């Protein structure tokens, strides 16, 4: 890793989170960066990269100084045609609550939290169990199978789309739109790809607007209907457009994040079958295994902020408008918080300190649901296939984006 001193901020000229080497093994890149530079500038993306646990936590806890505005901003500069398609389709630069600051953030977060009740999450448990069983019933365990296409990808989509109240006939289309969204905001698409993604995102927004309209007079026991009830109490406090924006948050956030979390848990447990065997023999360790994976190899490895005023962070003077690449995955490897950070240890006692769900006013609203899905998936998988193993010699591949990471396919076999 080349380092140049640039004013008071170190510059890592060859740091590129979308390079094939980084996508294949970001932790090898992390370990090549000197610990003395916990904040550095990366010209490849025009962001300041923040790696230390305490610095990232401080950023999350200070929304007065650090705005959430770039959270979903396309990493690459969009061509005018793509931008026009997005804006024409009702898309905004800060398209939903995760990239809004108070008071606009509070306006959306409060009704979402009200409708996203612990009761509603707890009621998902039987459905999660049923769905995992159905998906595993469809597998032929006498041959190797890909756990991503058979379980980790369809499970969270089924759960979140039914929770929100999306008709089943539209699930496939929604999944496809989520893929376009990940590539446009967090990848580096070519101009032609940008236009293609933008058209799909405009269609996605328009679908959600129509869905809200269609539910006005056809309510169900679902999240979208619960938001409409809140709208009925005071239509000015939560508009139909805002409900569409909340659905835009959940349909995406409840899907790839959890798909990759489950893939990462199974991968890390099976990389050394001793880990898998320990948890099989003591299923009480399952919640710890999920948390340890969130610390060791989080499915959302990076989140973004921008400074609202000049500030010093990690010993580096940052100007107003400095875009921050909060490397959550690196914070999980911070030895000052997690001893022997590169070791995967399902019995680690402080994995709960992980910043994988953020912290503060934007703390992930779906954390309980995501963990529940991963725990149930693991529990049933271990009960049905206690001798599960990775197919040897497979090379894992990862979607080329900065913020959502998990294997695109994970080949396993049910018997050694
Ligand atoms: C299971 C893996 C998941 C991970 C690792 C994850 C991670 C995150 C992160 C890092 C943030 C940003 C926090 C911040 O800016 O401080 C976030 C926000 C959010 N997440 Fe999750 N998430 C997961 C699952 C889910 C699920 C299942 C849902 C929905 C059902 C969800 C809904 C949300 C929402 C709505 C926000 C925005 C909250 C706000 O801005 O106030 N997430 N999540």
Boltz pocket constraint, residues with backbone or C-beta under 6 A from the ligand:
constraints:
  - pocket:
      binder: B
      contacts: [[A, 60], [A, 68], [A, 97], [A, 98], [A, 99], [A, 109], [A, 160], [A, 249], [A, 250], [A, 253], [A, 254], [A, 255], [A, 257], [A, 258], [A, 261], [A, 298], [A, 299], [A, 300], [A, 303], [A, 355], [A, 356], [A, 357], [A, 358], [A, 359], [A, 360], [A, 361], [A, 362], [A, 363], [A, 364], [A, 365], [A, 366], [A, 367], [A, 369], [A, 370], [A, 371]]
      max_distance: 6.0
